[in-house]
Amino acid sequence: MDEGLLGQIDKERLPHHIAIIMDGNGRWAEEKGQDRLYGHYHGVESVRNIVEGCAELGVHYLTLYAFSTENWDRPQQEVEGLMTLLVDTIRKEVPTLNKNNIRLHVIGDMNMLPQAALNALEEALAMTSGNTGLNLIMALSYSSRWELVNAVKNIGLDVKAGKIDPETISHDTLQRYLTTSKFPDPELMIRTSGEYRISNFLLYQLAYAELYFTNTRWPDFRKENLYEAIIDFQARERRFGKTGQQIQEETQLA
């Protein structure tokens, strides 16, 4: 642990919700002359490390983009390997999640997951449901466009059924129909491996998030990298469309 970096973090100004696009497993493996699954297996260690780091700091929500709906189009061997890895990892990690008071949540199109993965997830969700510390949200078989289309369909059905007056539909209405309705929007989004894209991830929820991009491949991403991202976040002025002077005045009045 880098105590120097940790000491620079203001614990009173932590982002309540951090979202991470865990990119670079395949390229990391290929650079080492290994197949892509080798990178995914090593990426699990980074997940453990970052989940632990967020729990230690006192971050309330951590969302990890683990598998997108587009990832189903990858080579069959890689997809099958990822699903096997998912099942094995979830079953192994539940005792650690419970020990650290971490509650697991899942967002995404669960209907696309194989039954073994679905069973493992449902067991883990039930076994961690009483925990009150860090909320770990896994985005699995997820894409933001799928989520938004799904939300609009369900709003349409409720309008048709007379449960919603179309004239009353607002930002809050849409929020309630999103898969993330129980969680606050992320304040910090981190993407590893040097790509500068959001890749269909939480498009609606990231409206005012601070975006942080790093060249570090996900299997090499550790707590010190997380600390660097948080320090960078805390150095930014978050204006939400207002002027810097307005924010300063509001801070002085608070």
Secondary structure as UniProt FT lines:
FT   HELIX           3..7
FT   HELIX           11..13
FT   STRAND          17..21
FT   HELIX           25..31
FT   TURN            32..33
FT   HELIX           36..57
FT   STRAND          61..68
FT   HELIX           69..73
FT   HELIX           76..99
FT   TURN            100..101
FT   STRAND          103..107
FT   HELIX           110..112
FT   HELIX           115..128
FT   TURN            129..130
FT   STRAND          135..142
FT   HELIX           144..160
FT   TURN            161..162
FT   HELIX           166..168
FT   HELIX           171..177
FT   TURN            179..182
FT   STRAND          188..191
FT   TURN            193..194
FT   TURN            199..200
FT   TURN            203..208
FT   STRAND          210..213
FT   HELIX           218..220
FT   HELIX           223..234
FT   TURN            240..241
FT   HELIX           244..253
//
